[in-house]
Amino acid sequence: MIVTKWFGMLVVIFVCGVTQAAGTVDYLEVNNGVVVFATTEAKTVASPVCVLTEQATKWSISLDTQSGRASYSMLVTAMSMGIPIKVESANDCAVLTGVEQAQRIWFDSQA
């Protein structure tokens, strides 16, 4: 039982703690409450199957949530100041068909 719980926590760490992109923001678009952005560095983990090939370098966030609005503010700041960011995937295309949704965005102080 202890091994099962430990293994389950380990899986959560690996699945939820994977950074899939980093770099500076080099593309930012807002359209109908959806933000689409890209970073200078390529994604390091395969995208979910819902991602269209021509959208593979991009991420999406919704401005309909407080978290999405905060993320957009971070993106604008990062882009205007050239601050590197890291992005973690939500592993879906729930915000915009064909574009991978960003679960978490944060400033990369190690760059």
Phi and psi in degrees as a GROMACS rama.xvg file:
@    title "Ramachandran Plot"
@    xaxis  label "Phi"
@    yaxis  label "Psi"
@TYPE xy
-63.5085  -41.21  ILE-2
-62.3947  -41.4516  VAL-3
-61.9855  -44.9173  THR-4
-64.4342  -42.0788  LYS-5
-63.9572  -44.4863  TRP-6
-62.1664  -42.7725  PHE-7
-60.0685  -41.4503  GLY-8
-67.6063  -37.4178  MET-9
-63.7516  -41.5704  LEU-10
-62.5359  -42.9507  VAL-11
-61.0034  -41.6003  VAL-12
-61.77  -46.1467  ILE-13
-70.0325  -39.4129  PHE-14
-74.3202  -43.607  VAL-15
-86.6784  -18.2175  CYS-16
-102.079  17.8548  GLY-17
-90.1718  121.363  VAL-18
-82.61  129.333  THR-19
-108.818  -10.8089  GLN-20
-157.783  156.841  ALA-21
-152.741  174.618  ALA-22
117.087  -172.985  GLY-23
-90.0865  156.361  THR-24
-75.6933  121.889  VAL-25
-118.424  3.08637  ASP-26
-151.581  131.856  TYR-27
-149.024  124.107  LEU-28
-138.669  139.204  GLU-29
-122.54  128.565  VAL-30
-151.509  121.007  ASN-31
52.7939  44.8239  ASN-32
77.8612  11.0536  GLY-33
-121.55  132.214  VAL-34
-102.327  131.236  VAL-35
-119.596  132.06  VAL-36
-144.714  164.189  PHE-37
-141.148  157.525  ALA-38
-113.65  165.195  THR-39
-70.6334  -23.5651  THR-40
-101.309  144.387  GLU-41
-69.01  155.897  ALA-42
-62.9996  141.826  LYS-43
-99.4377  -7.23876  THR-44
-129.074  145.398  VAL-45
-57.9299  138.954  ALA-46
-76.0488  159.92  SER-47
-62.886  159.592  PRO-48
-64.2103  -17.5006  VAL-49
-73.6243  -13.5773  CYS-50
-77.7334  128.484  VAL-51
-76.074  143.78  LEU-52
-53.3505  -43.7609  THR-53
-72.946  -8.59523  GLU-54
-110.767  8.51629  GLN-55
-61.3849  -25.0493  ALA-56
-89.4651  -5.18195  THR-57
-104.887  160.905  LYS-58
-127.409  157.557  TRP-59
-130.588  151.324  SER-60
-142.154  153.438  ILE-61
-99.2183  137.816  SER-62
-86.1845  3.78372  LEU-63
-79.6668  -8.06094  ASP-64
-118.68  156.263  THR-65
-62.0186  -41.3057  GLN-66
-61.6838  -41.6273  SER-67
-64.1237  -40.6332  GLY-68
-67.1542  -38.3292  ARG-69
-65.9815  -41.1091  ALA-70
-63.0608  -41.3062  SER-71
-61.3563  -42.8084  TYR-72
-59.7313  -42.3357  SER-73
-62.6581  -41.4197  MET-74
-63.2674  -43.4967  LEU-75
-62.7441  -44.3818  VAL-76
-61.9744  -48.0974  THR-77
-60.8975  -42.4646  ALA-78
-67.9978  -44.1987  MET-79
-69.4703  -27.3751  SER-80
-106.126  -1.47247  MET-81
69.157  28.63  GLY-82
-85.7892  126.976  ILE-83
-66.2872  147.566  PRO-84
-125.136  166.596  ILE-85
-123.012  149.988  LYS-86
-131.41  136.277  VAL-87
-115.664  137.375  GLU-88
-80.2426  148.481  SER-89
-88.6946  -3.43447  ALA-90
59.728  36.6059  ASN-91
-155.597  177.987  ASP-92
-123.136  39.5844  CYS-93
-68.4509  -26.7184  ALA-94
-83.0097  -43.5781  VAL-95
-144.443  123.023  LEU-96
-52.9379  126.154  THR-97
88.678  -6.88942  GLY-98
-119.479  128.626  VAL-99
-64.3375  133.672  GLU-100
-83.5098  134.969  GLN-101
-83.6407  126.575  ALA-102
-83.2774  -40.7722  GLN-103
-148.23  140.163  ARG-104
-131.635  135.619  ILE-105
-148.463  158.078  TRP-106
-70.1078  139.993  PHE-107
-100.058  94.4244  ASP-108
-75.2422  -8.94405  SER-109
-88.2011  -8.49688  GLN-110
